[in-house]
Each structure stands twice: as C-alpha cells, then as structure tokens.
Amino acid sequence: MRGTELTQFLDGLIERIDSYIQSSDEPDQKTVDFLNAESRRKVTDLSLPLEGNGSQSILDDIDSFLRQCVKTNRPEFMNPLWGGLNIAGFAGEVISALTNQSMYTYELSPIATLIEKAIIERMMEIVGYGDGFGTLTTGGSNGNMLGMLCARQSINPLSSLDGFDGSKHVAFVSAEAHYSTLMSANVIGIGHQNLVKVSCDSRGRMKPQSLLEEINRVIGSDRIPFCIIATSGTTVRGSFDPIRELATIAHDNNIWLHVDAAWGGSCLFSKRHRYLMDGIELADSVCWDAHKMMGLPLICSVFLTKHKSILRAVCAHGDAAHYLFHEDSKDVDLGRYSLQCGRRNDSLKLWIAWREIGDAGWARMVEKYCELSDYLENLVIENEHLSMMSERKWSNICFRFEADGYDLNELNTEIRNRMMREGIHLVSRSNIGDDIVIRAVVANPLIDEEVLRSLIASVERHGKEIINQIPSEF
Ligand SMILES: Cc1ncc(COP(=O)(O)O)c(C=O)c1O
C-alpha cells in the first residue's frame, strides 16, 4: 500500500482508534458482549484464506475485533490489576511497532538503548539501589524467574555453565505469592516441591518467624535454601510482605532476597504509601510491572538487581552470537543483560509517559487510586448486604454479598457470573482461604466515585435477585 491508498487507509485506522478511545467513558456502553467460545466462533470468520482478502479486509477485520474485544479502557473494567488507556503510553507503543527496533544491540537500536538505560537507572534510584542494573522483561512472571536465576547464580556461580542439582535447592515464597513463582521453580529446575509456601498472618503477609522455621527445617534436611521471594502487593489481597524483617533473615542465612513488586511497586512514588515497601533497598533484586498500576500498555515490566555482574553472568552467551555482539560495544549492548534475543522496545512508551507527568504525576495517580479504594471500602462497609473479606492496604477490594441460609461461595460465584454475562462491571472471582470473594481493583484512570457506586449497586441487585428479594432479569 502506498500513496493515496495508504493515506486513506491510515485515515480509516485513525478514525477507528479515535472512536474506540472516545467511547471509553460514554454512558450505557458495555465492557464486553459476553458470548461463550463456541457461540463466538460461530459468529466470527476466523479462517486464514489461501488467497489474501485484500487490503479492505484489514479495516473490516479490525472492526470485527474492536466490536468483540473486552473494552479494557472502560472505567467499569476492574477485573485484573490494570485497566484504562494511558494515551502517552499508547503513542509510544504505536511508535515502537512502527519503528520495530530490537533491543539487543546499541548498533541496531541506539536511541532506544539509551532510553531503556535511563529508565533502568531512574527506577534503580527510586528503589534505592546505588549500583546495579536491570532489564525490561516480558512481565512480572519473567522477572520472578530472573530473580530466582540470579539467586541460583549467586549461590552457585558455575551453575550457568555446569547446571546444578535442583532437587537440593529450596526457595521460599508466601502462601499468597503469585503462581508464576511455581513456574519459575519448574523452569530453573528445583521443581514445585522445592518451593516452600510460608504461612501468612491474617492480613496476608508472610510471617518472618515461620520463614525462619522453614529455613531451619530445610537446612536440617541437608538441602540448600537459596532464594526468598517476598511480595509487595499480592495478587488477591494486595498485601505487602515485611521486607525489612525478611531481609535480615535472608542476609543472616546468605539467601538471595527477590521482591515481586509487579503489582505494588508503584507505591514507591508516593511519600504517603512508600512505607509499604520499607527496606526494599536491602533486597537483592526486584521486579516491577509498569503495565499494572502505572497503566502502560502490556507489556512493560522491569527487573532490577543490585548485582550487575550476576545478571550479566546469568545472561552470558560467550562469543556464540558473533554476528550481533562485538567487543567494542560490550558496555552498551543490552542483549548482554537479557534472556531474550529479539526483544521489543517496551521502554519508549514508559519514557514518554513518564516525561509527560513526572514522578509527581505517578504519585498523584497512586494516591488517587488509594483514596478511591478507601471510598469503595466504605461503600462495602456501609452496605448491610456486603462484607469486606480482608483488611485493605492497596487498591484490591475483596468483599462478598451475605445472605442467611445460602452457600455464600455459590451465591457470590453466581453474582459474578451474572455480572460477567451482563457485560458492564467486570470484576474477578478470587479465593481467600476457603472463601470465594469478589475482587475489584482500582487501577484505571477513568474510575470515579460514581462508577464505584454503580459497581456496588450492581452486586447488590444481582445478589437480591438470586435470593429472590427482587424479581430477576435473568
Ligand atoms: C504479585 C504478582 N506477581 C507477578 C505477576 C505476574 O505478572 P505478569 O502478568 O506481568 O507476568 C502478577 C500478575 O498479576 C502478580 O499479581
């Protein structure tokens, strides 16, 4: 496509983008038209043709996609730990795709390399790492794996060359840690059985005393504790493990401390909330997703460590890639600090967004989300049919509908299912212990008090319909 045809196509594309963005806060719009996979397959042409459909099909296919996708930019989208659309980040994403840089060498992505280094250095400063380095990864899951790999490298510096006996090495996480830590245990070869889940207190925080007992048990069984993963912002409750206390235990026992701050890392911007990660500078590594609370388009995630040489050793590949890496640029090539070869330019969007609003803008965002979460928590507390299911520090609000004589797990599951089918307010169904809870997350710039009131009204209406206090629409 070239010339006038290209211009017309781009006009059509921009029109669609504009309409998608402008409709994000129009009233009475659905977040998704719920259809199960079988029904959706029936109403969508998914075939891949032998002969191409021609350029008109591009816009038709985009229209079909836009009609059917979940509108994650709607304020009622409160299901995962992210939502909304950061326009500066979106612009950066478009330019990244347009320019298609790959982050392995300075030679092939000069400006993007410097931007990524600037991001890493700034985030290290915020964390409190005077020295060190990092890399952008494919997400917090990968950041946790990299943390565990660095821990392995630290305890056994030859492991990247000779391998290691995974069955003898043990890592520790809280019982409420993200499931990616299990995948990390699998990938690095210790296996799920060697990932010890340390018990939590009633607020969902890892108990330091229990950690110590688990470490001693492992040492007593002739195995080697090598990694503790603390969580700053757990997935369900948004709890923050006590990093300072865990760091003391880690250092006393020569164990690497990695902090999974994929969700909670943004608290570091706010003077009011930074205390939640007190002691983070004592950890050996940390991962932090800018595609969660900071609202950057997926994917945008950073892994940082104090120990630059360990990250470099973990990612070392000798002289195998002579066609890419050369001695004279060894200090600027980011491909020496990453497990990937071809890698997207994910830092541009973060850099553009950060320059637009500065640290102060991120701090305001965090504080606004926490204030709205306070508001939502109060709506739950004041509502005679609802109960909070956990103490709250962050922007996860876990609650449920209560009714005498009903199985509350079934009742709340059904409420959530009905909300999903209705397609307006999207929230998560989660578990705390044996209880099923509704988890709403405030991490979307369009959320305001009115949206939160409508969320509560929706839960209440569905709950009452199910217990027949009001007539059912389903
Ligand atoms: C605490 C925590 N850590 C890690 C992850 C994984 O992050 P990602 O989806 O970026 O891989 C999540 C995802 O929700 C999370 O909640």
The ligand as an SDF file (V2000), in Angstrom:
LIG
                    3D

 16 16  0  0  0  0  0  0  0  0999 V2000
    2.0310  -10.3220   42.5210 C   0  0  0  0  0  0  0  0  0  0  0  0
    2.1930  -10.6390   41.0780 C   0  0  0  0  0  0  0  0  0  0  0  0
    3.3850  -11.0090   40.6280 N   0  0  0  0  0  0  0  0  0  0  0  0
    3.5980  -11.3340   39.3420 C   0  0  0  0  0  0  0  0  0  0  0  0
    2.5620  -11.2810   38.4490 C   0  0  0  0  0  0  0  0  0  0  0  0
    2.8030  -11.6790   37.0370 C   0  0  0  0  0  0  0  0  0  0  0  0
    2.9550  -10.5510   36.2610 O   0  0  0  0  0  0  0  0  0  0  0  0
    2.8710  -10.6200   34.6770 P   0  0  0  0  0  0  0  0  0  0  0  0
    1.4440  -10.8370   34.3460 O   0  0  0  0  0  0  0  0  0  0  0  0
    3.3950   -9.2890   34.2810 O   0  0  0  0  0  0  0  0  0  0  0  0
    3.7420  -11.7430   34.2290 O   0  0  0  0  0  0  0  0  0  0  0  0
    1.2940  -10.8900   38.8600 C   0  0  0  0  0  0  0  0  0  0  0  0
    0.1820  -10.8200   37.9120 C   0  0  0  0  0  0  0  0  0  0  0  0
   -0.9010  -10.4610   38.2110 O   0  0  0  0  0  0  0  0  0  0  0  0
    1.1030  -10.5660   40.2160 C   0  0  0  0  0  0  0  0  0  0  0  0
   -0.1050  -10.2400   40.6930 O   0  0  0  0  0  0  0  0  0  0  0  0
  1  2  1  0
  2  3  1  0
  2 15  2  0
  3  4  2  0
  4  5  1  0
  5  6  1  0
  5 12  2  0
  6  7  1  0
  7  8  1  0
  8  9  2  0
  8 10  1  0
  8 11  1  0
 12 13  1  0
 12 15  1  0
 13 14  2  0
 15 16  1  0
M  END
$$$$
